[in-house]
Amino acid sequence: MVKIDLSFVENLTLKERAALVSGKDFWFTAKAPQVDRMMVSDGPSGLRKQNIDDPSIKDVNNSVEAVCFPSSALTASSFDDQMLYQLGHHLGVAANAEHLGVLLGPGVNIKRSPLAGRNFEYFSEDPLLAGRMGTAYVKGVQDEGVGVSVKHFAANNRESQRFTSSSNINERALREIYLSQFERIVKLAHPATIMCSYNRLNGTLNSQNQRLLTDILRNEWGFEGLVMSDWGAVENHVAALKAGLDLEMPGKGQESVDEIVAAVKNGQLQESTLNRSVLRVLQVVEKWGKKVTKANDYDKDKQHEFARQLADDSIVLLKNSDNQLPLKDDQSLAVIGELAQKPRFEGGGSSHVNAHHVVTPLDAAPNNAHFALGYRLTDDSEDNQLEEQALKLAQNNDRVVFFAGFPENMETEGIDKETISLPSNQNTLLEKVIKVNPNVTVVLQNGSVLEMPWADKVPAIVETYLAGEAVGEATWDILTGLVNPSGKLSESFPLRLEDNPTYGTFGKDPENEDYHEGIFVGYRYYDLHKIPVRFPFGHGLSYTQFGYSDLTVVENNDDVKISFKLTNEGKRSGKEVAQLYVSNHVSRVEMPAKELRDFAKVELDPGETKTVTMVLPRRAFAYYDVNKQQWKADNGDYEIMVGSSSRDIRLTAKFELTIGTSPLGPITDESYVGDVWNNNDSKVQNALHDSGLYDVLEPMMADKQWVAISSNVPLRSLALAGISKKVHDKFFKLLEQ
């Protein structure tokens, strides 16, 4: 077996090395002497491996049969690390059987705007949740001997003009919101590859962004794997290699080889830079590549059952007034909507899977269910005949299950949406159905959030997102109560599109996407501004009830330990996602009202109580200090909030953090009198007294009429109060000692 090291690379010809940093074709790396090619494939929610055994097949969607698992929009709603690990395991098994080296996923970009066309492929609006889900997924795949490509790095939050537009983000928002999930995955899961995105970041194309690909990814986070491009993301291959990109996909054939050879010969590209990337490509091929042979078989039926279980664990019960659900066997059911017959169960583009065994909601419906089409997905106009049939069916049955959602052409890779309203024929029909039978359960099939003008008129709403090929079975598992729902929303549902902070600016400029809202994305924005939402981040109901009690907070040398009790107060077993938020009351920077800092999914039998313990590291209390270019946790007042959603907080406790640093920073001439006067540091207090500054300031700070004004005087302006330069200088000299 050949030993892949720098000497091996240096012994390759220049043409051979140039070929290795470009994809041989759409799915393969190039061969080299004694090194076979490696195949990569789409597959964030199931394999989309093109059928290479038949070279006449050109359609990438004509892929091998594979199990279609729920989309990331749904799996994130599980809030379950172990389930995401198992998803990765099953994807790894399938990829191994197909001799794939690298699976292109997961997508972990933040859901910034509800109009982003690819939101179905991403986990959350919150970077902690996205990072936790992504880390578990990556570990699950790679533990099966298959590499992953975490995408799309970075700030790829819109689809329109994705090849050229610039995501313009301030440094703090970039670090806290758009990079932190990638950072977590790199440090904890060690992914084989990172896929760089199409867009620019603050004006620099990501494939040529040295600060992103080298300074941050490698030098700060310690990434040791391969950086590949998204397909067609490279504008200047030489500049990309210099910046830290290693593999251009899919490559431009001989043109790619020639441009690299020419760049080395004319001195535009250092041979050592080329060798560095070649070595990284070969190391990935050596570790993860497999000989491409006829596919092995694996148990797809078993994977289908897991797809059902994963959907069961993730589907969100949004509303259930008067215990409308679960449905009862003795109730006659009207099932209305073409989506029951032709469900949206997967995303488009790279998420498309040639599904093994799709079970539609109509296939899985109970015997007491009767179906009416109601509307057509291909046309949003009303069909009077279909409506009449649906209304008659609704009138003649005890309960209505109305399937609603977006058609696929509204949500797919490459384009953004213009609205989050359902097609008008669905909304209109639903309003009419409610009038003839108010006992309506709405089942949603959608890739991202939508407006629900009818939400207050229906007693039950179930969010299934894109639930994978077992969509029918999982949907009825929840509706009939075979499974107690436990999913929680991984994104906020606004009342209106206009309530979102990106409204009116998203996608308006073809060249620039300005992130005006900074760190205030999703619930961070809605909660700070006290904006009502339809359903908050973290929301999800159960067929049982959970009680929270006995919150304790203990600070240790390097972390903070939080414990509380969780009790199932209902009559059936269930799972609760307990969420821990932190509110920062001390730092002198803009802060959200609260931020998710941990969560745990806990299963409890009726009447059972468990103690839940969470340990928060110092980083959980930190924000990114742009001036110092580091994470900073300020000592002082914080509040721990534990609850069932971001707006259903059950327990709170205030405490003072002491394992961080002073929120005031070093005292300078720009420091204000009030801050210095109230500084509890003994060195500061001693300098105040020993310099004589305390005696001069004391009457100013004791005067109730002037104390507020006096507090807002910087030390450099003390001459205004008649304080001599001698006293001023002595104070600072004492501080320096």
Secondary structure, DSSP 8 states (H G I E B T S, - for coil): ----SHHHHHTS-HHHHHHHTB-SSSSB---BTTB---BEEE-TTS-B-B-TT-TT---TTSB-EE-----HHHHGGG--HHHHHHHHHHHHHHHHHTT-SEEE--B------TT-TTGGGS--SSHHHHHHHHHHHHHHHHTTT-EEEEEEETT----TTTTT-EEE--HHHIIIIIIHHHHHHHHHH--SEEEE-SSEETTEEGGG-HIIIIIIIIIIT---SEEEE-TT--S-HHHHHHHT--BBSS--THHHHHHHHHHHHTTSS-HHHHHHHHHHHHHHHHHH-----S-----HHHHHHHHHHHHHHH-EEEEEGGG--S--TTS-EEEE-HHHHS---S-SGGG--EES----HHHH--TTEEEE--S-TT--S--HHHHHHHHHHHHTSSEEEEEEE--GGGSBTTB--S--S--HHHHHHHHHHHHH---EEEEEE-SS----TTGGG-SEEEE--S--TTHHHHHHHHHTTSS------SS-EESSGGGSTTTTTTT-SSSEEE-TTTT--THHHHHHTT--EEE-TT--B-SS-EEEEEEEEEE-SSEEEEEEEEEE-SSS-EEEEEEEEEEE-S-SS---S-EEEEEEEEEE-TT-EEEEEEEEEGGGGEEEETTTTEEEEB-EEEEEEEEEETTEEEEEEEEEE-SSB-TT-S--TTSBHHHHHT---HHHHHHHHHHTHHHHHHHHHH-TTTHHHHHT-BGGGGGGGT--HHHHHHHHHHHH-
